[in-house]
């Protein structure tokens, strides 16, 4: 009888499932949905906090699926306008760089929803939502914030850095495969592996020898000779690898080898 092979189960972070930031529908079948699907460019400072969303507009005369990109100020404005919405007023979201959605609340609780995409269509839906839809959508907003919290700080106009509260991607050891980690971070696996190896070598060399009287136990990784701290997880390694992949840093050496015959 062959021995049973045991494998250690691994746990790692996964992308949140899509969340409906807006979901308005009535018994007649008309509906308008803004479904947030994820970050626009995860791991990239200029696109990490931008959220991708699908806009679904359905009625007897239209059935459209459109794209919407939400900046953090869009989400903040939506929260403020939703809290202050009353009969005869309009709340809107988007519009800076494309599609916009405007929701007008009538005195009889009906909603007129204008979906405007300059490149594709402009239409107006009439929906009578059920229940306290404003309170429900406050809860939906909170779910989106918990799933994709702001993790980038703008230190000056056009200058960004990671927030100290940022949720990092798991290290390669947690993902259990550098190939899978590279795929999730949108970088080439060999480049990511090279960056991780360099980090490990630099971390190991700092604790191999020590002056007499000092402990040889590992110390927290400090800045490298380039003045930058070595990457502590796979996400930082990916950031170092991206400029190499783009060809903006490093050298390419080509050698010609004669025939072995």
N, C-alpha and C positions, 0 to 999 in steps of 0.2 A: 504494500500500500504506500503510495507516494505521500510525503508530508504535505500538509496544507500550507500554502504560502499566505502569509499575513501581510497586509499592506496597511500602512498608517494613513488614516483619513486626514485630509488637509482641509483647512478652511481659509477662504480668502474673500476679499471684498468683491462684490459684484455691482454692476451698474444698476441703479434704481430702475424699477419698472416705470413705464410712462404714467403720467398723472394728468388728469383733466383739470387744468386751471379754471376753465370755463366749461360748463355743461348745462345748456339751456335747451329744454324740449317741451313740447306740449302733446296732448293726446292725438292731435291731427297728424303727427309725424314730422312736423317741422322741428329742426334742431340746429343749434350752433355750438360747436365744441372747439376749444383750444386745448390741444393735448401736448403737454411738454414731454419731449422724448429724451432729452439729455443736454449735455454741454456742447457748444459749437466746436471748440477745439480744446479738449481736455489736456491739461498739462502745459499749455501755451499761455503765457501771461496775458496777451492781448485778446484771447478768445475764450479763456477758461470760464469766465463768469457770464458769457453770453449763452443764452439758452435757446435751443432749437425747439420748434413747436409746429405741429400740423393743425391747420384750421379746417374744420369740416363744416360746410354749409349745405344743408339739405332741406328741400321743400318740394312742392309739386312741380315747380318750374325750374329748379336748379339742384344740382348735385355736384359740388365742387370740393376739391381737396387742395389746399394752398399751403405755402410755407410762411412761417413767421419767425423772426429772430428777436428775442427779448433781451434788452439790456437791463442792468439792475435798476436804473432809474425808471424804466418802464414798469417794473414790478412794484417799485415804491409808489409811483404815481397811481397805479391801479388800486393799491391798498388804500391810499388816501381818498381817492375819488369814490371808491365803493363805500367807504365809511360815511361819506357826506351825501350820498345819493338820496334824492327825494323826488316826489312826483313833479314832472315837468323838467327834470334835469337829465343830463347825459353823462355817461362815464365812457372813457375810451382807453384803448391800449394799442401800442404800436404806432406806426406812422412815420417814424424818423427816416427809415430807409426802405420803404416799401409798403407792405400791407398794413392797413389800419382797421380797427374794429370799434364801432361806436354803438353804445346801447342806450337808447332813450326810454325812460320810464314815464308812461302816460298816467293820467289821473285814475284811470280804471284798472291799473296794475298791468296793463298790456305792455309789451316791450317791442320797440322797433329797432332791429339790429341791422346796421349798415356795414357790409363787408366791402372794403374798397382795396383792390390791388391794381395799381396803375398799369401793370403789364398784362393783366389777364381779365379781370372783370370787376364790376361794381353792382351790387345787388342789395336789396333790403328784405329782411325776413320779419314776419310778424309772429311773435310767440307769446303765449300766456303761460308763464311758468307756474308750477304747483308749489305750495308751501312757502316758507321763508327762504327764498333763494339767496338773498343777500347774506344772511348768516351762514348758509351752506357754503357760499363761495369764499367767505372769510376762512372757513376751515380748509377749503381746497388750497387757498393761498399759503396757509401755514404748512400744509403737506409739501408743497413745492419748495418752500424755503428750507424745510428740514432735509429734503432729498438732495437739493443742490444749493447749499448755503454760499454766500459770497466769500471768496477765498483770495481775492486780489485787492491790493490797496493801491490807489493812485496817489503817489507821493508828490507829484508835480504834474502840470499839464503834459500829457504824453509819456510820463514816467510811471512805471508800475513795479510792484514787488509783491511777493507772497505774504499773506496774512499769517501771523503767528498761530492762528487758530485753524489753519488749513488742515483738512483731512488728507493725509498723504496716501498715495497708492501703496499697496503692500510690497515688501521686499521680494526679491526673486525667490528667496527661500520659502516664503509663504505661498507664493503662486505655484511653486514647485516646478516651474519650467520657464527658462529665460525666453524661449520662443513664444510662449503664451503671453508672457509679460510684455515682450516687444510688440506683439500684435495689438495688445490693449493700449499701448502707449504710442502706436503709430511710428515706430522707428525700426530700422533693420536689426535683426537679432544679432549678427556678428558684431555690429558696433556697440550694441548694448552690453554684450558679454565682455567686450574689450574694456569698456569703461568700468564695469564691475570688477574685473581682474586688476586693473590699475589701482582702483580704490583699495582692494584687499591688500595688494603689495605695499602701498603707501601706509596703510594702517598697521600691517605686520612689522614693517621695518622700523616703525617708531617705538616698538616695545621689545625688540630683540636684544638690544644692548643698553646699558645704563652705567653712568659713572659709579665708582665705588661709594657704597653707603646709600645708594638710592634703590628703590624697589624696581624690579623688572616686570611688574604686573602691567597689563595693558592700560593705556591712558585714553581718555576721550580723544577722538580724532580732531586735530586742529587744522589750521590753514596749511596748505601745501606751499611749495616754493613759488607758485604763481600767485599766492595771496588769497586763494579761494579754498574754502573748506572742502575736503573730499566728499563725494556724494554718499549720503547715509542710506539711501534707499534707491530703488530702481527708477523712481521718477526723476531724481536728480541726475542719475547716470544717463538717463535718456536725454535730459537737457544738454548735457555735455556732448552727447553723440550726435545730436541734430546738426550742429554747425559742420561737423566732419562729413556727414552725409550730404549736406548741401554744397560742400566744396569751398566753404568760406574760410576754413582754417585747415592747417596741416599741409604736408607735402606729399606728392605722389612720385615715387621712384620706380622707374621701369628699367629692367635689366634684360639683356638679350643673352640667351644661353645657346651655345652651339649644339649641333646635333650629336647625340650620344652614339651614333653608328659610325 
